[in-house]
Amino acid sequence: MRFPITFGILLLIVASCVVWRFICTRTPDILNIGTFLVLTLTLVSLVFYAYDTNSIARITRAQWKRKSVLNTMYEMATVDQRGQAGRTVFQIHNPSTLVVRAKVDCNFRLYGDRVDYHADFDGTATWYVYPQQVSQGWFEIAPLLEKKGKTVSQLIAEWTAENWTSQLTMDLMLQYRDELEEHRELPSRKCFFDFDEWRWVPVLTTTDDWVWKRAS
């Protein structure tokens, strides 16, 4: 905004000098002075209009470039019955017109111990989500437990109202990047698997550095 203001001030200074010179002549031409002032003010208005139009275009382009990664979303749901393998369907939705790549890192833990599962869900493999499509994958809980010598039946038997939030947990991390190299990384989201209700339960709140200043 500094450039159009400076340019406009300079034009007005020059116009004032020219008008003053016209006025100081013995027979000033009022018509020429008026025409000159109108042209000067028109030029100043055009400079501001061009700057504002360019600013709006830049903002619109920036918003359009980030629209794909901002609108990308995910869904996760357990689709089998309690006591089975615990198949969980994971979907990434891309409503934009750009190709979106995604990294999914679930950070599984069983009683606090890290459990590696598959490249699709440990942040190694890249998901490709084509324009206005959904990419879908799935993982199962039973193979996760087997890596630590546990079974689904054991975890169901061990479930209590006190320990269910520490049995099988997930710290879900997602990163999106589109073909224009715009990217977005979502904050880590913790989820617990409830072996009694047979579903993933996300943690909706956390403590961070955001302090809400209440109105007095």
N, C-alpha and C positions, 0 to 999 in steps of 0.2 A: 504493500500500500504506500510505501515511502516514495517510490518512483513517480506515480501519477500525481501525488500531492506536490512534490518538488517541481515537476514539469509544469503543472497548472499554475503554481505560484510564479515561476519564471515567465510564463506566457502573460500572466496578468501584469507583471512588472513591465515587460516590454510593451504591452498594449497601453499601459498608463503613460509611459514615456512618449509613445507615438501620439496618443491623443493630446497630451499636454503640448506637444510641439505643434500639432494642428491648431489647437486653441490659441496658442501664442501668435499665430500669424494674423495679419491685419484682417483678412477676409476668410475665416475658417469655413470649410465646406461641411456643413452639418450632415448632409447625406452620406458623404464619404466616411465621416467619423462614425456614424451609426452603423454603416455596413461593415466597417472594420471591427467594431465591437461585437457585432453579431457573429462574424466569422471567427473571432477569437474565442468567444464563449462556446460556439459550436465545436471548435477544435478541442477545447478543454473537456467538454462533455463526451466527445468521442474517445478521448484518451481514457477517461474513467470507465466508459462503457466497455472498451476493449479489454481493459485490465480486469474488470469484474467478470466478463464473459470467459476470459482465459482462466481465472481462478475457479469459476464454477466447473469448467471443463476438466481441470486438474483434479478437483475433488470428486467429480463424477467418475472419472477414470480410475482413481484410487479405490473408490467404493466398488466399482465393477470388478476390479482385479481381485479384491479380497472377498467378493461375494461367494465364490465357490467354497473357500475354506471356512468361511463363517457359517454357511448354511449346511455344511456336511454334518451328519448326525449318526448316532449308532443306537442299536437296540440289542438287548441281551435277555434271553429267557430260557428257562429249563423246560424241556418239552416231553420228558418221559415221566413215569410214575415213581413214587417214593420207593426206595429200595433197589431201583434198577441202576443203570450205569451213570445216571446223572448227566445225560446229554444236554449241553447248553448251546443253543443257536446264537451266533453273533453276526449281526448285520451292520453294514455301513451304507448309509444312504447318501447319494450325491444328486441333488436336484438341479445343479448348475449345468451349464453348457460346456464345461471344461472337464478334462480328465483329472481325477484326483488320485494321488498316491497316499497311502496311509501306513503307519507303523502302529502295531498293537502290542503292548507289553503288559501282561496281566500280573506279573510278579506274584505268583501263587506262593502261599505259605501254609504249611500244616503244623499247627501248634508252634508257630513262630519260625519254623525251619523252611528255607527256600526250597521250592520244588520246580524244576524245569520240566516243561511239557513238550512243546513243539515250536518250531521256528515261526509259525504263523502267529503265535501268541506270546513270544518272548522278545519281540522287537527286532528280530533278525530279518524275517521275510517282509517283502513289500506287497501290500494289497493294492490292486489297481481297480478303481471304481470309475466306470465309464459314464459319460454324461447322462443324467436323468435315469440312472440305473441303481440297482442295489447289489452289492457283493456280499455273499453269505458264506460263513464257515461255521465250524462247530468244534467243541471239545467235550471230553467226558471226564467226570470226576473220578470214576473207578481207577483208570490208569494213573492218575495223579497220586491217589492213595497207595497204590501198589508200589510206587517208587520209594515209599517210606515204610513198606511192610504192613500196610493197613488195608482194610476192606470197607466197603460201604456199610455193611452190617455192623462192623465194629464201631464206626463213627456214629451210627444211629444209636447204638447201645450206650455209647459214652456221652451222648448229648445231655446237657443239663441247662437249666435257665442261667447258670452262672458261667459256663464255659463255652457256650455256643458261638460267641463272638471271637473266640480264639482258636476254634477248631480248624476250619479251612477258610482262609481269607485271600483277598485279591486286592492289590494296589494297582488299579487300572490306569495306564498312561497311554495317551493317544497323540499322534502327530499327523497332521495333514499337510500335503504340499501339492499344488496344482501345476499345470504345464507352463504357467507364467512365472513359476518359482515363488509364488506367494505361499507362505506357510503359517501354520498355527499349531501351537502345542497346548493341549488342555491340561489344567491342573490335575494332579494325581487324585483319583477317586477310590476310596476304600470301600470294599464290599465284603460281607460275610455270607457264607452259605449256611442256611438254617436247615439242618438235617431233620428237624421236626416238621417244618412247613414245606420243606423240599423246594426251596427257591433261594435265589441270590437276593440279599437285602443290602442296598446301598446306604452308606452314611451320608446324610444330607447336609450336615453342618460340621464345621471345624473351627478351630481357633487360629487366627492369623494376625497380621499386623494392621488390619483395617480397624480403626477406632471410629465409632459413630459418635459424632458430637451432637448431643441433643440440644434442641433450642431451649433457651432459658425462659 
